[in-house]
Amino acid sequence: MSGVFLLVGLCLGAIIAMLLVPPARPGSEAIAVAASGASEVTVDVESAPAESPAPTPSPPSKSAEPGKPSTDIDTKALAELVDGGQVSVVLYDRTAKKSTVSLKSERSYTSASLVKLLIALEALQAGAPPSSVQRMLSASDDDIASRLWTAYGGPAIVTRWALKIGLGGTHPPEDPGRWGDTRITAADIVKIYRYVLDQVSAGTRTTIMRALSGATESGSDGIRQYFGVPDAVGSLPWSIKQGWACCRGSRILHSSGVLGKDNRYIVVVLTSQPTSTTYASGGKRVTDVVKALLPAIDDM
């Protein structure tokens, strides 16, 4: 009988032990460990919770930083501002060292008076009086330009400086006496300004830039030359060389120059417009193109 009581006692002990062990928590495993002469014991091992996939990082925003100019200029809209004509535009940021806006920068145009920039470089290098060069540039004086053109080599001026500066789209006129028929591109005009600002001697730079910053409102022929950059940029500092001509198939109106603190921006707008366009209405179109560039200029 003692054996029976012993067996009953063991069974009762096992039952009581099972009742005292708490059930396993959801998400855990129950591991039974048997020990000789001992009740079954349950040990809880925490399972690692299932991890959700890491979120894919969002791409950086392409919007302009606060306080920074927007360079998202609609070049198609620029072209539409010169209805019935052609327009090429370059806005070059000398701080960023790149063109932030470019439209048909390699298209060829008649230079009109923009070739006077090359005439000025040649004449100053050859020792011409700075006062004559300044007058030629500031008032866009054609008579002085013709004298300097003849005195210092004519078409060879264009050939020499195109090679020196690397002007791939600039070519001398077919008629050697017609300096205004020199062929240019907007990209090449930017290179000329960069050369004047960064590579010429201090004396040459001072003479040219003083003339451009002192451009008169009307040229020596009476045409108003404040269209484009001057009319568009308000109080922002500017230095300009303008060009206009008519009427061998089109009316030419160009506005070019540098603007902003420390001459940060180079702006070139070249246009070829219908001959029916007046200088006043054609100039307003050029002004409208420059105004459309203002969101890309940090100094505004």
NORNOR-V755889 format. One record per run of one state. SS is the DSSP state (A for helix, B for strand, O for the rest). FROM is the first residue (numbers start at 1). LEN is the number of residues. If there is no record, write none. Layout:
BEGIN
ss: (SS;SS)
from: (FROM;FROM)
len: (LEN;LEN)
END
This chain:
BEGIN
ss: (O;A;O;B;O;B;O;A;O;B;O;B;O;B;O;A;O;A;O;A;O;A;O;B;O;A;O;B;O;A;O;A;O;B;O;B;O;A;O;B;O;B;O;A;O;B;O;A;O)
from: (1;2;21;28;34;41;47;75;81;86;94;98;104;109;111;112;126;130;139;142;152;155;166;171;172;179;182;183;185;186;199;202;214;218;219;224;225;229;234;238;246;251;260;261;264;265;274;279;297)
len: (1;19;7;6;7;6;28;6;5;8;4;6;5;2;1;14;4;9;3;10;3;11;5;1;7;3;1;2;1;13;3;12;4;1;5;1;4;5;4;8;5;9;1;3;1;9;5;18;4)
END
